Amino acid sequence: EKTLTREIAALLWLCMQYELNILVAGGTASGKTSVLNALMPFIPPTHRIISIEDTRELRLPDFLHWIPLTTREANPEGKGEITMLDLLINSLRMRPDRVVVGEIRRGREAEVMFEAMHTGHSVYATLHADRAEQVIRRLTNPPIALPESLLEALHLVVVQFRHRRLGIRRTLEVAELIPGEMGRIAPRLEILYRWKPQTDTIE
């Protein structure tokens, strides 16, 4: 129950209501997909949700209008492969209200995902990064290498942390992206909440 505070939970609920784009980052087994799963019930039941994953990890409640899509490996002859990019492009033809992407790994996937944000879809995704600044660095540098101007479509970054020695998971940071002013293309990152390990509190 100490993973995140009620205040952060309330903020995330509001973000879901107002259809903000959210990226959940963190290391391996830090609880990224669990956070995505926890956010999904806040989506209104009238909205169409499409999820895109390599392996089915998301579990959405029955009252939601949900279409799960999963990637497929090529057969022994090298045919029949369905990539995340194929699914992303096809999902936008289904006119979804919300798009959930299991994990961003490649530049083209990120590009299509940010295009979806710019065309008015609400997008939620996970990414391997240890801090909010690292999320921006990973998105703007190779291999993903997105133009900084595209990042303005992203509203919130939630960073999860797993403390292996203590066996606990915490929300390390919650940060918002503020669009850059004229003449300054890069959006600015504002940390709203940060976990303090000394006191095990989120400030």
MARPAMI-49510 format. One line per field, with one value per atom (N, C-alpha, C, O): z negated, x, y; residue number from 1; atom name. Coordinates in nm, 2 decimals, decimal comma. Atoms other than C-alpha are relative to their C-alpha. Layout:
BEGIN
up c(Z_...);
east c(X_...);
north c(Y_...);
num c(NUM_...);
atomo c(CA_...);
# end
This chain:
BEGIN
up c(0,00_0,00_0,00_0,02_0,00_-0,02_0,13_0,14_-0,13_0,34_0,05_0,10_-0,03_0,41_-0,10_-0,16_0,09_0,21_0,06_0,18_-0,05_0,23_0,09_0,18_-0,08_0,36_0,15_0,24_-0,14_0,66_0,07_0,19_-0,06_0,72_0,05_0,15_-0,04_0,73_0,12_0,21_-0,12_0,97_0,13_0,23_-0,12_1,20_0,05_0,17_-0,04_1,19_0,08_0,18_-0,08_1,30_0,14_0,24_-0,13_1,57_0,10_0,22_-0,08_1,70_0,05_0,16_-0,03_1,69_0,11_0,20_-0,10_1,89_0,12_0,20_-0,12_2,14_0,03_0,14_-0,02_2,08_0,04_0,01_-0,05_2,24_-0,11_-0,16_0,11_1,98_0,04_0,11_-0,03_2,00_-0,14_-0,23_0,12_1,72_0,02_0,10_-0,01_1,68_-0,12_-0,23_0,11_1,46_0,04_0,16_-0,03_1,44_0,01_0,01_-0,01_1,48_-0,13_-0,24_0,11_1,25_-0,10_-0,22_0,09_1,10_-0,01_-0,10_0,02_1,15_0,11_0,08_-0,10_1,48_0,05_0,06_-0,05_1,62_-0,11_-0,08_0,11_1,28_-0,02_-0,04_0,00_1,28_0,11_0,09_-0,12_1,63_-0,03_0,00_0,04_1,51_-0,10_-0,09_0,11_1,21_0,06_0,01_-0,06_1,43_0,09_0,11_-0,11_1,69_-0,05_0,03_0,04_1,48_-0,01_-0,01_0,00_1,47_0,14_0,15_-0,13_1,84_0,01_-0,03_-0,01_1,91_0,09_0,19_-0,07_2,03_0,14_0,22_-0,14_2,35_0,09_0,21_-0,09_2,48_0,05_-0,02_-0,06_2,71_-0,02_0,01_0,04_2,59_0,08_0,10_-0,07_2,80_-0,07_-0,09_0,06_2,63_0,10_0,17_-0,09_2,82_-0,09_-0,15_0,08_2,65_0,07_0,16_-0,04_2,71_-0,06_0,00_0,07_2,44_-0,08_-0,13_0,06_2,29_-0,15_-0,23_0,14_1,95_-0,06_-0,18_0,05_1,93_-0,02_0,06_0,03_1,77_-0,03_-0,13_0,02_1,81_-0,04_-0,01_0,05_1,64_0,11_0,22_-0,10_1,83_0,05_0,16_-0,04_1,84_0,10_0,15_-0,10_2,07_0,14_0,16_-0,15_2,45_0,04_0,09_-0,02_2,50_0,11_0,12_-0,11_2,81_-0,03_0,00_0,02_2,72_0,12_0,19_-0,11_2,99_-0,04_-0,13_0,04_2,96_0,12_0,23_-0,11_3,18_0,03_-0,06_-0,03_3,36_0,06_0,15_-0,06_3,44_0,14_0,17_-0,13_3,79_-0,01_-0,10_0,00_3,88_0,04_0,08_-0,04_3,96_0,14_0,17_-0,13_4,32_0,01_0,11_0,00_4,21_0,04_0,07_-0,04_4,29_-0,11_-0,22_0,10_4,10_-0,12_-0,22_0,12_3,86_-0,01_0,09_0,02_3,71_-0,11_-0,22_0,10_3,54_-0,07_-0,04_0,08_3,29_0,09_0,07_-0,09_3,56_0,09_0,11_-0,08_3,78_-0,08_-0,03_0,09_3,49_-0,03_-0,03_0,04_3,40_0,12_0,10_-0,12_3,76_0,02_0,06_-0,02_3,79_-0,11_-0,08_0,11_3,45_0,02_-0,02_-0,03_3,56_0,10_0,10_-0,10_3,84_-0,07_-0,02_0,08_3,57_-0,08_-0,16_0,07_3,43_-0,15_-0,20_0,15_3,07_-0,07_-0,02_0,08_2,80_-0,08_-0,11_0,08_2,60_0,06_0,10_-0,05_2,71_-0,11_-0,17_0,10_2,47_0,06_0,12_-0,06_2,58_-0,11_-0,20_0,10_2,39_-0,03_-0,15_0,03_2,43_0,13_0,24_-0,11_2,66_0,01_-0,09_-0,01_2,79_0,12_0,11_-0,12_3,14_0,04_0,00_-0,05_3,31_0,07_0,05_-0,09_3,56_-0,09_-0,06_0,09_3,28_-0,07_-0,09_0,07_3,08_0,09_0,04_-0,10_3,39_0,02_0,02_-0,03_3,47_-0,13_-0,12_0,12_3,10_-0,03_-0,07_0,02_3,08_0,11_0,08_-0,10_3,41_-0,05_-0,03_0,06_3,24_-0,10_-0,11_0,10_2,95_0,07_0,03_-0,07_3,20_0,07_0,10_-0,07_3,38_-0,09_-0,05_0,10_3,06_-0,07_-0,13_0,08_2,92_-0,14_-0,14_0,13_2,55_0,01_0,03_0,00_2,53_-0,13_-0,20_0,12_2,24_0,04_0,12_-0,04_2,27_-0,11_-0,20_0,10_2,07_0,08_0,20_-0,06_2,13_-0,11_-0,23_0,10_1,96_-0,02_0,07_0,04_1,78_-0,15_-0,21_0,15_1,42_-0,06_-0,17_0,04_1,40_0,11_0,22_-0,10_1,57_0,10_0,22_-0,10_1,73_0,10_0,21_-0,09_1,86_0,10_0,21_-0,10_2,03_0,12_0,23_-0,11_2,23_0,08_0,20_-0,06_2,30_0,09_0,21_-0,08_2,42_0,13_0,23_-0,12_2,65_0,10_0,22_-0,10_2,81_0,05_0,15_-0,05_2,86_0,07_0,04_-0,07_3,08_-0,11_-0,22_-0,13_3,13_0,02_0,13_-0,02_3,07_0,08_0,18_-0,07_3,17_0,05_0,17_-0,04_3,18_0,00_-0,08_0,01_3,26_-0,13_-0,17_0,13_2,94_0,01_-0,09_-0,02_3,08_-0,02_-0,06_0,01_3,09_-0,15_-0,18_0,14_2,71_-0,07_-0,18_0,06_2,64_-0,02_-0,10_0,01_2,69_-0,13_-0,17_0,12_2,38_-0,12_-0,13_0,12_2,05_-0,13_-0,21_0,14_1,76_0,01_0,09_0,01_1,68_-0,15_-0,24_0,14_1,38_0,00_0,09_0,00_1,28_-0,12_-0,24_0,11_1,08_-0,04_0,05_0,05_0,87_-0,09_-0,17_0,08_0,72_-0,08_-0,03_0,10_0,41_-0,03_-0,11_0,01_0,44_-0,14_-0,19_0,13_0,10_-0,10_-0,18_0,09_-0,09_0,06_-0,02_-0,06_0,16_0,01_-0,01_-0,02_0,21_0,13_0,20_-0,13_0,51_-0,04_-0,12_0,03_0,50_0,13_0,23_-0,11_0,73_-0,03_-0,13_0,02_0,76_0,03_-0,05_-0,04_0,95_0,08_0,15_-0,09_1,11_0,06_-0,02_-0,06_1,36_0,11_0,18_-0,11_1,60_0,11_0,07_-0,11_1,94_0,04_0,07_-0,03_2,00_0,14_0,16_-0,13_2,37_0,00_-0,08_-0,01_2,47_0,05_0,14_-0,05_2,53_0,14_0,19_-0,13_2,87_0,00_-0,09_-0,01_2,97_-0,09_-0,08_0,08_2,72_0,03_-0,03_-0,05_2,88_-0,11_-0,12_0,09_2,61_-0,12_-0,18_0,11_2,35_-0,13_-0,14_0,13_1,98_-0,09_-0,09_0,09_1,72_-0,14_-0,19_0,14_1,38_-0,08_-0,06_0,09_1,10_-0,10_-0,17_0,09_0,91_-0,14_-0,24_0,12_0,66_0,01_0,12_0,00_0,56_-0,13_-0,24_0,12_0,32_-0,07_-0,01_0,08_0,04_-0,08_-0,17_0,06_-0,06_-0,15_-0,22_0,14_-0,39_-0,10_-0,20_0,08_-0,53_0,06_-0,01_-0,07_-0,28_0,01_-0,01_-0,03_-0,20_0,14_0,19_-0,13_0,12_-0,02_-0,08_0,02_0,12_0,13_0,13);
east c(0,08_0,00_0,09_0,03_-0,09_0,31_0,06_0,15_-0,07_0,40_-0,02_0,07_0,02_0,23_-0,10_-0,17_0,09_0,03_-0,14_-0,16_0,13_-0,34_-0,01_-0,08_-0,01_-0,25_0,04_-0,02_-0,05_-0,06_-0,11_-0,13_0,11_-0,34_-0,11_-0,17_0,10_-0,59_0,04_-0,04_-0,05_-0,37_-0,01_-0,05_0,00_-0,34_-0,14_-0,17_0,14_-0,72_-0,05_-0,11_0,04_-0,77_0,06_0,00_-0,07_-0,51_-0,07_-0,08_0,07_-0,70_-0,13_-0,17_0,13_-1,03_0,02_-0,06_-0,02_-0,88_0,08_0,13_-0,06_-0,72_0,15_0,18_-0,14_-0,35_0,08_0,04_-0,08_-0,08_0,11_0,18_-0,08_0,12_0,10_0,07_-0,10_0,45_0,05_0,08_-0,05_0,54_0,14_0,15_-0,14_0,91_0,05_-0,02_-0,06_1,14_0,08_0,09_-0,09_1,38_-0,08_-0,20_0,06_1,31_-0,08_-0,02_0,08_1,03_-0,02_-0,03_0,02_0,98_-0,15_-0,19_0,14_0,60_-0,06_-0,17_0,05_0,55_-0,14_-0,23_0,13_0,28_-0,11_-0,23_0,09_0,12_-0,07_-0,19_0,05_0,08_-0,10_-0,21_0,09_-0,07_-0,13_-0,24_0,12_-0,31_-0,09_-0,21_0,07_-0,41_-0,07_-0,18_0,06_-0,48_-0,12_-0,21_0,11_-0,71_-0,14_-0,22_0,14_-1,03_-0,05_-0,17_0,04_-1,03_-0,05_-0,10_0,05_-1,11_-0,15_-0,20_0,14_-1,48_-0,04_0,03_0,03_-1,66_-0,05_-0,06_0,04_-1,78_0,12_0,10_-0,12_-1,42_0,05_0,04_-0,05_-1,27_0,16_0,23_-0,14_-0,93_0,07_0,01_-0,07_-0,67_0,14_0,21_-0,13_-0,37_0,09_0,04_-0,10_-0,05_0,11_0,18_-0,11_0,19_0,07_0,02_-0,07_0,45_-0,05_-0,08_0,07_0,31_-0,11_-0,10_0,12_-0,03_0,02_0,02_-0,02_0,03_-0,11_-0,14_0,11_-0,25_-0,13_-0,16_0,12_-0,57_-0,10_-0,09_0,09_-0,86_-0,14_-0,18_0,13_-1,20_-0,10_-0,09_0,09_-1,49_-0,09_-0,14_0,10_-1,70_0,06_-0,01_-0,07_-1,44_-0,01_-0,01_0,01_-1,46_0,15_0,21_-0,14_-1,12_0,03_-0,02_-0,04_-0,95_0,15_0,23_-0,14_-0,62_0,07_0,01_-0,08_-0,36_0,14_0,20_-0,13_-0,05_0,09_0,04_-0,09_0,26_0,02_-0,02_-0,02_0,35_0,14_0,18_-0,13_0,69_-0,02_-0,13_0,00_0,77_0,00_0,06_-0,01_0,72_0,14_0,22_-0,14_1,02_0,04_0,16_-0,04_1,00_0,02_0,05_-0,02_1,03_-0,12_-0,10_0,12_0,67_-0,10_-0,08_0,11_0,37_0,03_-0,05_-0,04_0,55_-0,09_-0,12_0,08_0,33_0,08_0,08_-0,08_0,54_-0,09_-0,21_0,07_0,44_-0,04_-0,14_0,02_0,47_-0,13_-0,21_0,11_0,22_-0,13_-0,23_0,12_-0,03_-0,03_-0,15_0,02_0,02_-0,07_-0,17_0,06_-0,05_-0,14_-0,23_0,13_-0,35_-0,10_-0,22_0,09_-0,49_-0,06_-0,17_0,05_-0,52_-0,12_-0,20_0,11_-0,75_-0,13_-0,24_0,12_-0,99_-0,06_-0,16_0,05_-1,05_-0,01_-0,12_0,01_-0,96_0,00_0,05_-0,01_-1,01_0,13_0,19_-0,12_-0,72_0,09_0,04_-0,09_-0,41_0,10_0,16_-0,09_-0,20_0,11_0,08_-0,11_0,15_0,08_0,13_-0,08_0,33_0,13_0,16_-0,13_0,68_0,06_0,05_-0,06_0,86_0,14_0,22_-0,14_1,19_0,07_0,18_-0,07_1,25_-0,06_-0,16_0,03_1,24_-0,13_-0,21_0,13_0,96_-0,12_-0,22_0,12_0,73_-0,03_-0,15_0,02_0,79_-0,06_-0,14_0,05_0,73_-0,15_-0,22_0,15_0,39_-0,08_-0,19_0,07_0,30_-0,02_-0,13_0,01_0,37_-0,09_-0,15_0,09_0,19_-0,15_-0,23_0,13_-0,11_-0,04_-0,16_0,02_-0,08_-0,04_-0,14_0,02_-0,07_-0,13_-0,19_0,13_-0,38_-0,12_-0,23_0,11_-0,59_-0,03_-0,14_0,02_-0,56_0,07_0,17_-0,07_-0,48_0,09_0,04_-0,09_-0,17_0,07_0,11_-0,07_-0,02_0,10_0,07_-0,11_0,31_0,10_0,10_-0,11_0,60_0,13_0,14_-0,13_0,97_0,10_0,08_-0,11_1,29_0,08_0,15_-0,08_1,45_-0,01_-0,11_0,00_1,55_-0,05_-0,08_0,04_1,46_-0,08_-0,07_0,08_1,23_0,09_0,06_-0,09_1,53_0,05_0,07_-0,05_1,65_-0,10_-0,06_0,11_1,31_0,02_0,01_-0,01_1,36_0,13_0,13_-0,13_1,73_-0,02_0,03_0,02_1,63_-0,09_-0,06_0,09_1,35_0,07_0,04_-0,05_1,56_0,14_0,19_-0,13_1,89_-0,02_-0,12_0,01_1,96_-0,01_0,05_0,06_1,83_-0,14_-0,19_0,14_1,48_0,01_-0,06_-0,03_1,60_-0,12_-0,13_0,12_1,27_0,04_0,12_-0,03_1,28_-0,07_-0,17_0,04_1,24_-0,14_-0,22_0,13_0,94_-0,12_-0,23_0,10_0,74_-0,04_-0,16_0,02_0,77_-0,11_-0,15_0,10_0,53_-0,14_-0,22_0,13_0,24_0,00_-0,11_-0,01_0,36_-0,03_0,03_0,04_0,20_0,07_0,11_-0,05_0,32_0,09_0,07_-0,09_0,60_0,00_0,02_0,00_0,57_0,11_0,12_-0,12_0,89_-0,02_-0,03_0,01_0,87_0,14_0,23_-0,13_1,16_-0,02_-0,11_0,00_1,23_0,13_0,24_-0,12_1,46_0,02_-0,05_-0,02_1,60_0,03_-0,02_-0,05_1,76_-0,12_-0,13_0,12_1,44_-0,12_-0,22_0,12_1,21_-0,12_-0,23_0,12_0,99_0,00_0,10_0,02_0,85_-0,06_-0,15_0,05_0,79_-0,01_0,06_0,00_0,69_0,11_0,10_-0,12_1,02_-0,02_0,01_0,03_0,91_-0,13_-0,16_0,11_0,61_0,04_0,05_-0,04_0,70_-0,09_-0,15_0,08_0,51_0,09_0,20_-0,07_0,63_-0,07_-0,19_0,06_0,58_0,06_0,18_-0,05_0,60_0,09_0,07_-0,10_0,89_-0,06_-0,15_0,05_0,83_0,05_0,14_-0,05_0,88_0,15_0,20_-0,15_1,25_0,07_0,19_-0,06_1,30_-0,08_-0,19_0,08_1,19_-0,02_-0,14_0,00_1,27_-0,10_-0,10_0,09_0,99_0,08_0,18_-0,07_1,08_-0,06_-0,18_0,05_1,05_-0,01_0,09_0,02_0,90_-0,03_-0,12_0,02_0,93_-0,11_-0,10_0,11_0,60_0,01_-0,01_-0,01_0,66_0,13_0,17_-0,12_0,98_0,01_-0,02_-0,01_1,04_0,13_0,24_-0,12_1,28_0,03_-0,04_-0,03_1,45_0,04_0,01_-0,04_1,58_-0,12_-0,11_0,12_1,23_-0,11_-0,22_0,10_1,04_-0,13_-0,24_0,12_0,80_0,01_0,12_0,01_0,69_-0,03_-0,13_0,02_0,73_-0,03_-0,05);
north c(-0,12_0,00_0,13_0,24_-0,12_0,23_0,03_0,12_-0,02_0,20_0,14_0,21_-0,14_0,53_0,06_-0,02_-0,06_0,78_0,02_0,01_-0,03_0,86_0,12_0,13_-0,12_1,20_-0,02_0,03_0,04_1,05_-0,08_-0,05_0,08_0,80_0,09_0,07_-0,09_1,09_0,08_0,10_-0,07_1,28_-0,08_-0,03_0,09_0,98_-0,02_-0,03_0,02_0,93_0,12_0,10_-0,12_1,29_0,00_0,04_0,00_1,25_-0,10_-0,07_0,10_0,94_0,06_0,05_-0,06_1,14_0,10_0,11_-0,11_1,43_-0,05_0,03_0,06_1,19_0,05_0,08_-0,04_1,29_-0,12_-0,24_0,11_1,08_-0,03_0,06_0,04_0,89_-0,11_-0,20_0,10_0,70_-0,05_0,03_0,06_0,46_-0,06_-0,15_0,05_0,40_-0,07_-0,07_0,07_0,19_-0,11_-0,14_0,11_-0,09_-0,13_-0,13_0,13_-0,46_-0,04_-0,02_0,04_-0,59_0,11_0,08_-0,11_-0,24_0,03_0,11_-0,02_-0,26_0,09_0,15_-0,09_-0,07_-0,05_0,02_0,06_-0,31_0,00_0,02_0,00_-0,33_0,14_0,15_-0,13_0,05_0,02_0,08_-0,01_0,04_-0,07_-0,02_0,08_-0,23_0,07_0,07_-0,07_-0,02_0,12_0,16_-0,12_0,28_-0,03_0,06_0,03_0,10_0,02_0,07_-0,01_0,08_0,15_0,17_-0,14_0,47_0,05_0,16_-0,04_0,48_-0,02_-0,12_0,02_0,54_-0,12_-0,15_0,12_0,23_0,02_-0,07_-0,03_0,41_0,01_0,02_-0,02_0,44_-0,13_-0,23_0,12_0,19_0,00_0,10_0,01_0,07_-0,11_-0,22_0,10_-0,11_-0,02_0,08_0,02_-0,27_-0,08_-0,17_0,06_-0,38_-0,05_0,03_0,06_-0,62_-0,12_-0,18_0,12_-0,89_-0,12_-0,22_0,11_-1,11_0,07_0,18_-0,06_-1,06_0,01_-0,09_-0,03_-0,90_0,09_0,08_-0,09_-0,64_-0,08_-0,17_0,06_-0,75_0,11_0,17_-0,10_-0,52_-0,05_-0,16_0,05_-0,54_-0,02_0,04_0,04_-0,69_0,12_0,11_-0,11_-0,36_0,09_0,18_-0,09_-0,19_-0,06_-0,18_0,04_-0,20_-0,01_0,08_0,03_-0,36_-0,10_-0,20_0,09_-0,51_-0,02_0,07_0,03_-0,68_-0,05_-0,14_0,04_-0,72_-0,05_0,01_0,06_-0,94_-0,02_-0,06_0,02_-0,96_-0,15_-0,23_0,15_-1,29_-0,01_0,07_0,03_-1,44_-0,06_-0,11_0,06_-1,55_-0,15_-0,20_0,15_-1,92_-0,05_0,04_0,05_-2,15_0,05_0,05_-0,04_-2,03_0,15_0,21_-0,14_-1,67_0,09_0,20_-0,08_-1,57_0,01_-0,06_-0,01_-1,46_0,09_0,09_-0,08_-1,22_0,12_0,19_-0,13_-0,94_0,08_0,03_-0,08_-0,67_0,10_0,12_-0,10_-0,41_0,12_0,18_-0,11_-0,15_-0,02_0,06_0,04_-0,34_0,02_0,08_0,00_-0,36_0,15_0,19_-0,14_0,01_0,07_0,15_-0,07_0,13_-0,05_0,03_0,05_-0,10_0,04_0,06_-0,04_-0,01_0,14_0,17_-0,14_0,36_0,00_0,09_0,01_0,24_-0,04_-0,02_0,05_0,10_0,11_0,09_-0,12_0,45_-0,02_-0,01_0,02_0,38_0,14_0,24_-0,12_0,64_0,00_0,10_0,02_0,50_-0,11_-0,22_0,10_0,31_-0,03_0,06_0,04_0,11_-0,09_-0,19_0,07_0,00_-0,07_0,00_0,08_-0,28_0,06_0,09_-0,06_-0,15_0,06_0,00_-0,07_0,10_-0,04_-0,03_0,04_-0,04_0,07_0,11_-0,05_0,10_0,13_0,18_-0,14_0,44_0,01_0,10_-0,01_0,36_-0,02_0,05_0,02_0,23_0,13_0,17_-0,13_0,55_0,11_0,19_-0,10_0,76_-0,01_0,09_0,02_0,60_0,03_0,09_-0,02_0,62_0,15_0,19_-0,14_0,99_0,07_0,17_-0,04_1,04_-0,02_0,07_0,03_0,88_0,10_0,14_-0,10_1,12_0,14_0,20_-0,13_1,42_0,00_0,10_0,01_1,29_-0,01_-0,05_-0,01_1,31_-0,13_-0,14_0,12_0,96_0,01_0,07_0,01_0,90_-0,12_-0,23_0,12_0,68_-0,02_0,07_0,04_0,49_-0,10_-0,19_0,10_0,30_-0,02_0,06_0,02_0,16_0,01_-0,01_-0,02_0,22_-0,03_0,00_0,03_0,10_0,13_0,17_-0,11_0,40_0,02_-0,01_0,00_0,47_0,13_0,14_-0,13_0,84_0,07_0,03_-0,07_1,09_0,07_0,07_-0,06_1,27_-0,10_-0,07_0,11_0,94_-0,04_-0,08_0,03_0,89_0,09_0,05_-0,10_1,21_-0,03_-0,02_0,04_1,11_-0,12_-0,12_0,12_0,77_0,02_-0,03_-0,02_0,90_0,09_0,07_-0,09_1,17_-0,04_0,02_0,04_0,98_-0,14_-0,21_0,13_0,67_-0,11_-0,10_0,03_0,41_0,06_0,05_-0,05_0,58_0,13_0,15_-0,13_0,93_0,08_0,10_-0,08_1,12_0,15_0,19_-0,14_1,49_0,06_0,02_-0,06_1,70_0,06_0,06_-0,06_1,88_-0,09_-0,05_0,10_1,56_-0,03_-0,07_0,04_1,51_0,08_0,05_-0,08_1,79_-0,07_-0,03_0,07_1,55_-0,09_-0,13_0,08_1,36_0,09_0,20_-0,08_1,49_-0,04_0,05_0,04_1,28_-0,12_-0,21_0,12_1,04_-0,05_0,03_0,06_0,80_-0,10_-0,19_0,09_0,62_-0,09_-0,05_0,10_0,30_-0,05_-0,05_0,04_0,17_-0,13_-0,14_0,12_-0,17_-0,01_-0,01_0,00_-0,18_-0,15_-0,21_0,15_-0,54_-0,04_-0,14_0,05_-0,55_0,00_-0,09_-0,01_-0,44_-0,08_-0,10_0,07_-0,62_0,08_0,03_-0,09_-0,32_0,07_0,08_-0,08_-0,13_0,13_0,14_-0,13_0,24_0,09_0,06_-0,10_0,52_0,10_0,18_-0,08_0,70_0,15_0,24_-0,14_1,01_0,01_-0,09_-0,04_1,17_0,13_0,23_-0,13_1,44_0,04_-0,05_-0,05_1,66_0,06_0,11_-0,06_1,78_0,13_0,13_-0,13_2,15_0,04_0,04_-0,03_2,25_0,12_0,21_-0,11_2,47_0,13_0,12_-0,13_2,84_0,02_-0,05_-0,04_3,00_0,02_0,09_-0,01_2,97_-0,10_-0,11_0,11_2,69_-0,13_-0,14_0,11_2,37_-0,11_-0,16_0,11_2,12_0,02_0,13_-0,01_2,06_0,00_-0,07_0,00_2,12_-0,11_-0,13_0,10_1,85_0,05_0,11_-0,05_1,94_-0,12_-0,20_0,11_1,68_0,04_0,14_-0,03_1,68_-0,07_-0,01_0,08_1,40_-0,08_-0,13_0,08_1,22_-0,08_-0,03_0,09_0,92_0,03_0,04_-0,02_0,98_-0,13_-0,17_0,13_0,65_0,01_-0,08_-0,01_0,79_-0,02_-0,08_0,00_0,83_-0,09_-0,11_0,08_0,60_0,08_0,02_-0,09_0,89_0,06_0,07_-0,07_1,05_0,15_0,18_-0,15_1,43_0,07_0,20);
num c(1_1_1_1_2_2_2_2_3_3_3_3_4_4_4_4_5_5_5_5_6_6_6_6_7_7_7_7_8_8_8_8_9_9_9_9_10_10_10_10_11_11_11_11_12_12_12_12_13_13_13_13_14_14_14_14_15_15_15_15_16_16_16_16_17_17_17_17_18_18_18_18_19_19_19_19_20_20_20_20_21_21_21_21_22_22_22_22_23_23_23_23_24_24_24_24_25_25_25_25_26_26_26_26_27_27_27_27_28_28_28_28_29_29_29_29_30_30_30_30_31_31_31_31_32_32_32_32_33_33_33_33_34_34_34_34_35_35_35_35_36_36_36_36_37_37_37_37_38_38_38_38_39_39_39_39_40_40_40_40_41_41_41_41_42_42_42_42_43_43_43_43_44_44_44_44_45_45_45_45_46_46_46_46_47_47_47_47_48_48_48_48_49_49_49_49_50_50_50_50_51_51_51_51_52_52_52_52_53_53_53_53_54_54_54_54_55_55_55_55_56_56_56_56_57_57_57_57_58_58_58_58_59_59_59_59_60_60_60_60_61_61_61_61_62_62_62_62_63_63_63_63_64_64_64_64_65_65_65_65_66_66_66_66_67_67_67_67_68_68_68_68_69_69_69_69_70_70_70_70_71_71_71_71_72_72_72_72_73_73_73_73_74_74_74_74_75_75_75_75_76_76_76_76_77_77_77_77_78_78_78_78_79_79_79_79_80_80_80_80_81_81_81_81_82_82_82_82_83_83_83_83_84_84_84_84_85_85_85_85_86_86_86_86_87_87_87_87_88_88_88_88_89_89_89_89_90_90_90_90_91_91_91_91_92_92_92_92_93_93_93_93_94_94_94_94_95_95_95_95_96_96_96_96_97_97_97_97_98_98_98_98_99_99_99_99_100_100_100_100_101_101_101_101_102_102_102_102_103_103_103_103_104_104_104_104_105_105_105_105_106_106_106_106_107_107_107_107_108_108_108_108_109_109_109_109_110_110_110_110_111_111_111_111_112_112_112_112_113_113_113_113_114_114_114_114_115_115_115_115_116_116_116_116_117_117_117_117_118_118_118_118_119_119_119_119_120_120_120_120_121_121_121_121_122_122_122_122_123_123_123_123_124_124_124_124_125_125_125_125_126_126_126_126_127_127_127_127_128_128_128_128_129_129_129_129_130_130_130_130_131_131_131_131_132_132_132_132_133_133_133_133_134_134_134_134_135_135_135_135_136_136_136_136_137_137_137_137_138_138_138_138_139_139_139_139_140_140_140_140_141_141_141_141_142_142_142_142_143_143_143_143_144_144_144_144_145_145_145_145_146_146_146_146_147_147_147_147_148_148_148_148_149_149_149_149_150_150_150_150_151_151_151_151_152_152_152_152_153_153_153_153_154_154_154_154_155_155_155_155_156_156_156_156_157_157_157_157_158_158_158_158_159_159_159_159_160_160_160_160_161_161_161_161_162_162_162_162_163_163_163_163_164_164_164_164_165_165_165_165_166_166_166_166_167_167_167_167_168_168_168_168_169_169_169_169_170_170_170_170_171_171_171_171_172_172_172_172_173_173_173_173_174_174_174_174_175_175_175_175_176_176_176_176_177_177_177_177_178_178_178_178_179_179_179_179_180_180_180_180_181_181_181_181_182_182_182_182_183_183_183_183_184_184_184_184_185_185_185_185_186_186_186_186_187_187_187_187_188_188_188_188_189_189_189_189_190_190_190_190_191_191_191_191_192_192_192_192_193_193_193_193_194_194_194_194_195_195_195_195_196_196_196_196_197_197_197_197_198_198_198_198_199_199_199_199_200_200_200_200_201_201_201_201_202_202_202_202_203_203_203_203);
atomo c(N_CA_C_O_N_CA_C_O_N_CA_C_O_N_CA_C_O_N_CA_C_O_N_CA_C_O_N_CA_C_O_N_CA_C_O_N_CA_C_O_N_CA_C_O_N_CA_C_O_N_CA_C_O_N_CA_C_O_N_CA_C_O_N_CA_C_O_N_CA_C_O_N_CA_C_O_N_CA_C_O_N_CA_C_O_N_CA_C_O_N_CA_C_O_N_CA_C_O_N_CA_C_O_N_CA_C_O_N_CA_C_O_N_CA_C_O_N_CA_C_O_N_CA_C_O_N_CA_C_O_N_CA_C_O_N_CA_C_O_N_CA_C_O_N_CA_C_O_N_CA_C_O_N_CA_C_O_N_CA_C_O_N_CA_C_O_N_CA_C_O_N_CA_C_O_N_CA_C_O_N_CA_C_O_N_CA_C_O_N_CA_C_O_N_CA_C_O_N_CA_C_O_N_CA_C_O_N_CA_C_O_N_CA_C_O_N_CA_C_O_N_CA_C_O_N_CA_C_O_N_CA_C_O_N_CA_C_O_N_CA_C_O_N_CA_C_O_N_CA_C_O_N_CA_C_O_N_CA_C_O_N_CA_C_O_N_CA_C_O_N_CA_C_O_N_CA_C_O_N_CA_C_O_N_CA_C_O_N_CA_C_O_N_CA_C_O_N_CA_C_O_N_CA_C_O_N_CA_C_O_N_CA_C_O_N_CA_C_O_N_CA_C_O_N_CA_C_O_N_CA_C_O_N_CA_C_O_N_CA_C_O_N_CA_C_O_N_CA_C_O_N_CA_C_O_N_CA_C_O_N_CA_C_O_N_CA_C_O_N_CA_C_O_N_CA_C_O_N_CA_C_O_N_CA_C_O_N_CA_C_O_N_CA_C_O_N_CA_C_O_N_CA_C_O_N_CA_C_O_N_CA_C_O_N_CA_C_O_N_CA_C_O_N_CA_C_O_N_CA_C_O_N_CA_C_O_N_CA_C_O_N_CA_C_O_N_CA_C_O_N_CA_C_O_N_CA_C_O_N_CA_C_O_N_CA_C_O_N_CA_C_O_N_CA_C_O_N_CA_C_O_N_CA_C_O_N_CA_C_O_N_CA_C_O_N_CA_C_O_N_CA_C_O_N_CA_C_O_N_CA_C_O_N_CA_C_O_N_CA_C_O_N_CA_C_O_N_CA_C_O_N_CA_C_O_N_CA_C_O_N_CA_C_O_N_CA_C_O_N_CA_C_O_N_CA_C_O_N_CA_C_O_N_CA_C_O_N_CA_C_O_N_CA_C_O_N_CA_C_O_N_CA_C_O_N_CA_C_O_N_CA_C_O_N_CA_C_O_N_CA_C_O_N_CA_C_O_N_CA_C_O_N_CA_C_O_N_CA_C_O_N_CA_C_O_N_CA_C_O_N_CA_C_O_N_CA_C_O_N_CA_C_O_N_CA_C_O_N_CA_C_O_N_CA_C_O_N_CA_C_O_N_CA_C_O_N_CA_C_O_N_CA_C_O_N_CA_C_O_N_CA_C_O_N_CA_C_O_N_CA_C_O_N_CA_C_O_N_CA_C_O_N_CA_C_O_N_CA_C_O_N_CA_C_O_N_CA_C_O_N_CA_C_O_N_CA_C_O_N_CA_C_O_N_CA_C_O_N_CA_C_O_N_CA_C_O_N_CA_C_O_N_CA_C_O_N_CA_C_O_N_CA_C_O_N_CA_C_O_N_CA_C_O_N_CA_C_O_N_CA_C_O_N_CA_C_O_N_CA_C_O_N_CA_C_O_N_CA_C_O_N_CA_C_O_N_CA_C_O_N_CA_C_O_N_CA_C_O_N_CA_C_O_N_CA_C_O_N_CA_C_O_N_CA_C_O_N_CA_C_O_N_CA_C_O_N_CA_C_O_N_CA_C_O_N_CA_C_O_N_CA_C_O_N_CA_C_O_N_CA_C_O_N_CA_C_O_N_CA_C_O_N_CA_C_O_N_CA_C_O_N_CA_C_O_N_CA_C_O_N_CA_C_O_N_CA_C_O_N_CA_C_O);
# end
